[in-house]
Amino acid sequence: MNYILLGPPGAGKGTQAKKIVEKFSIVHLSTGDMFRQAKQSDKAIASLMEAGKLIPDDVVVNMVKNRLKKDDVKNGFLLDGFPRTLNQAVELDKMLKTENIKIDAVFSIIIDNDEAVRRISGRRMCECGASFHVDFLPPKVKDLCDYCKKKLFQRADDKEEVVKERLKVYDAQTKPLIDYYTKAGLLVDIDGSQSESAVFDQISKFIANKK
Ligand code: AMP
């Protein structure tokens, strides 16, 4: 059971991914999470991320290649945020062939750009991992986490001007993957403007029927 989640920033990939991997007991492979970890000690990665730019393909591909060699992916995985360029998709196909792994489907979550900007620029995070939104999911006390009471912060790459850059990068570099995976017969369209639970239901039903 191996899946890919594709979609612009703000489509809800991270939220859906967490729920899917929990429900189906598969591994969550988020390159964004891996780079958020790496950026603590790597200034080049930090500055690319904070500008909303992509990390060079060779760096990303090597990281994923090493990750796919680990045993835990054998029971199934969900790739979130990778591939993000055509070159990454081609490299992924080569890795999968070498490791004898098959992708079952690519979920393409679609939302429009204005909605993406609204969703991401209002997002506020807590160190504990909790996430809020100034309009859609405000904390009980302004700027404080409901769970651990720490001060909420905005991710550097969630600032409005950076979000617009990330969307531009998505349109230019990642959108062509929709065509790539349609041709491969793997694409499953998901309307990301539905509620979080409706999106989750749609994806869950698809996976459950495939099992
Ligand atoms: P995400 O959380 O998936 O939106 O990723 C956050 C940031 O990590 C992106 O804006 C990129 O700077 C970097 N990143 C994550 N995945 C990739 C990838 N597959 N290729 C290049 N850069 C990536």
Residues whose N, C-alpha, C, O or C-beta is under 5 A from the ligand:
A	BS01	AMP	T31 G32 D33 F35 L48 M49 G52 K53 L54 I55 V60 D80 G81 F82 P83 R84
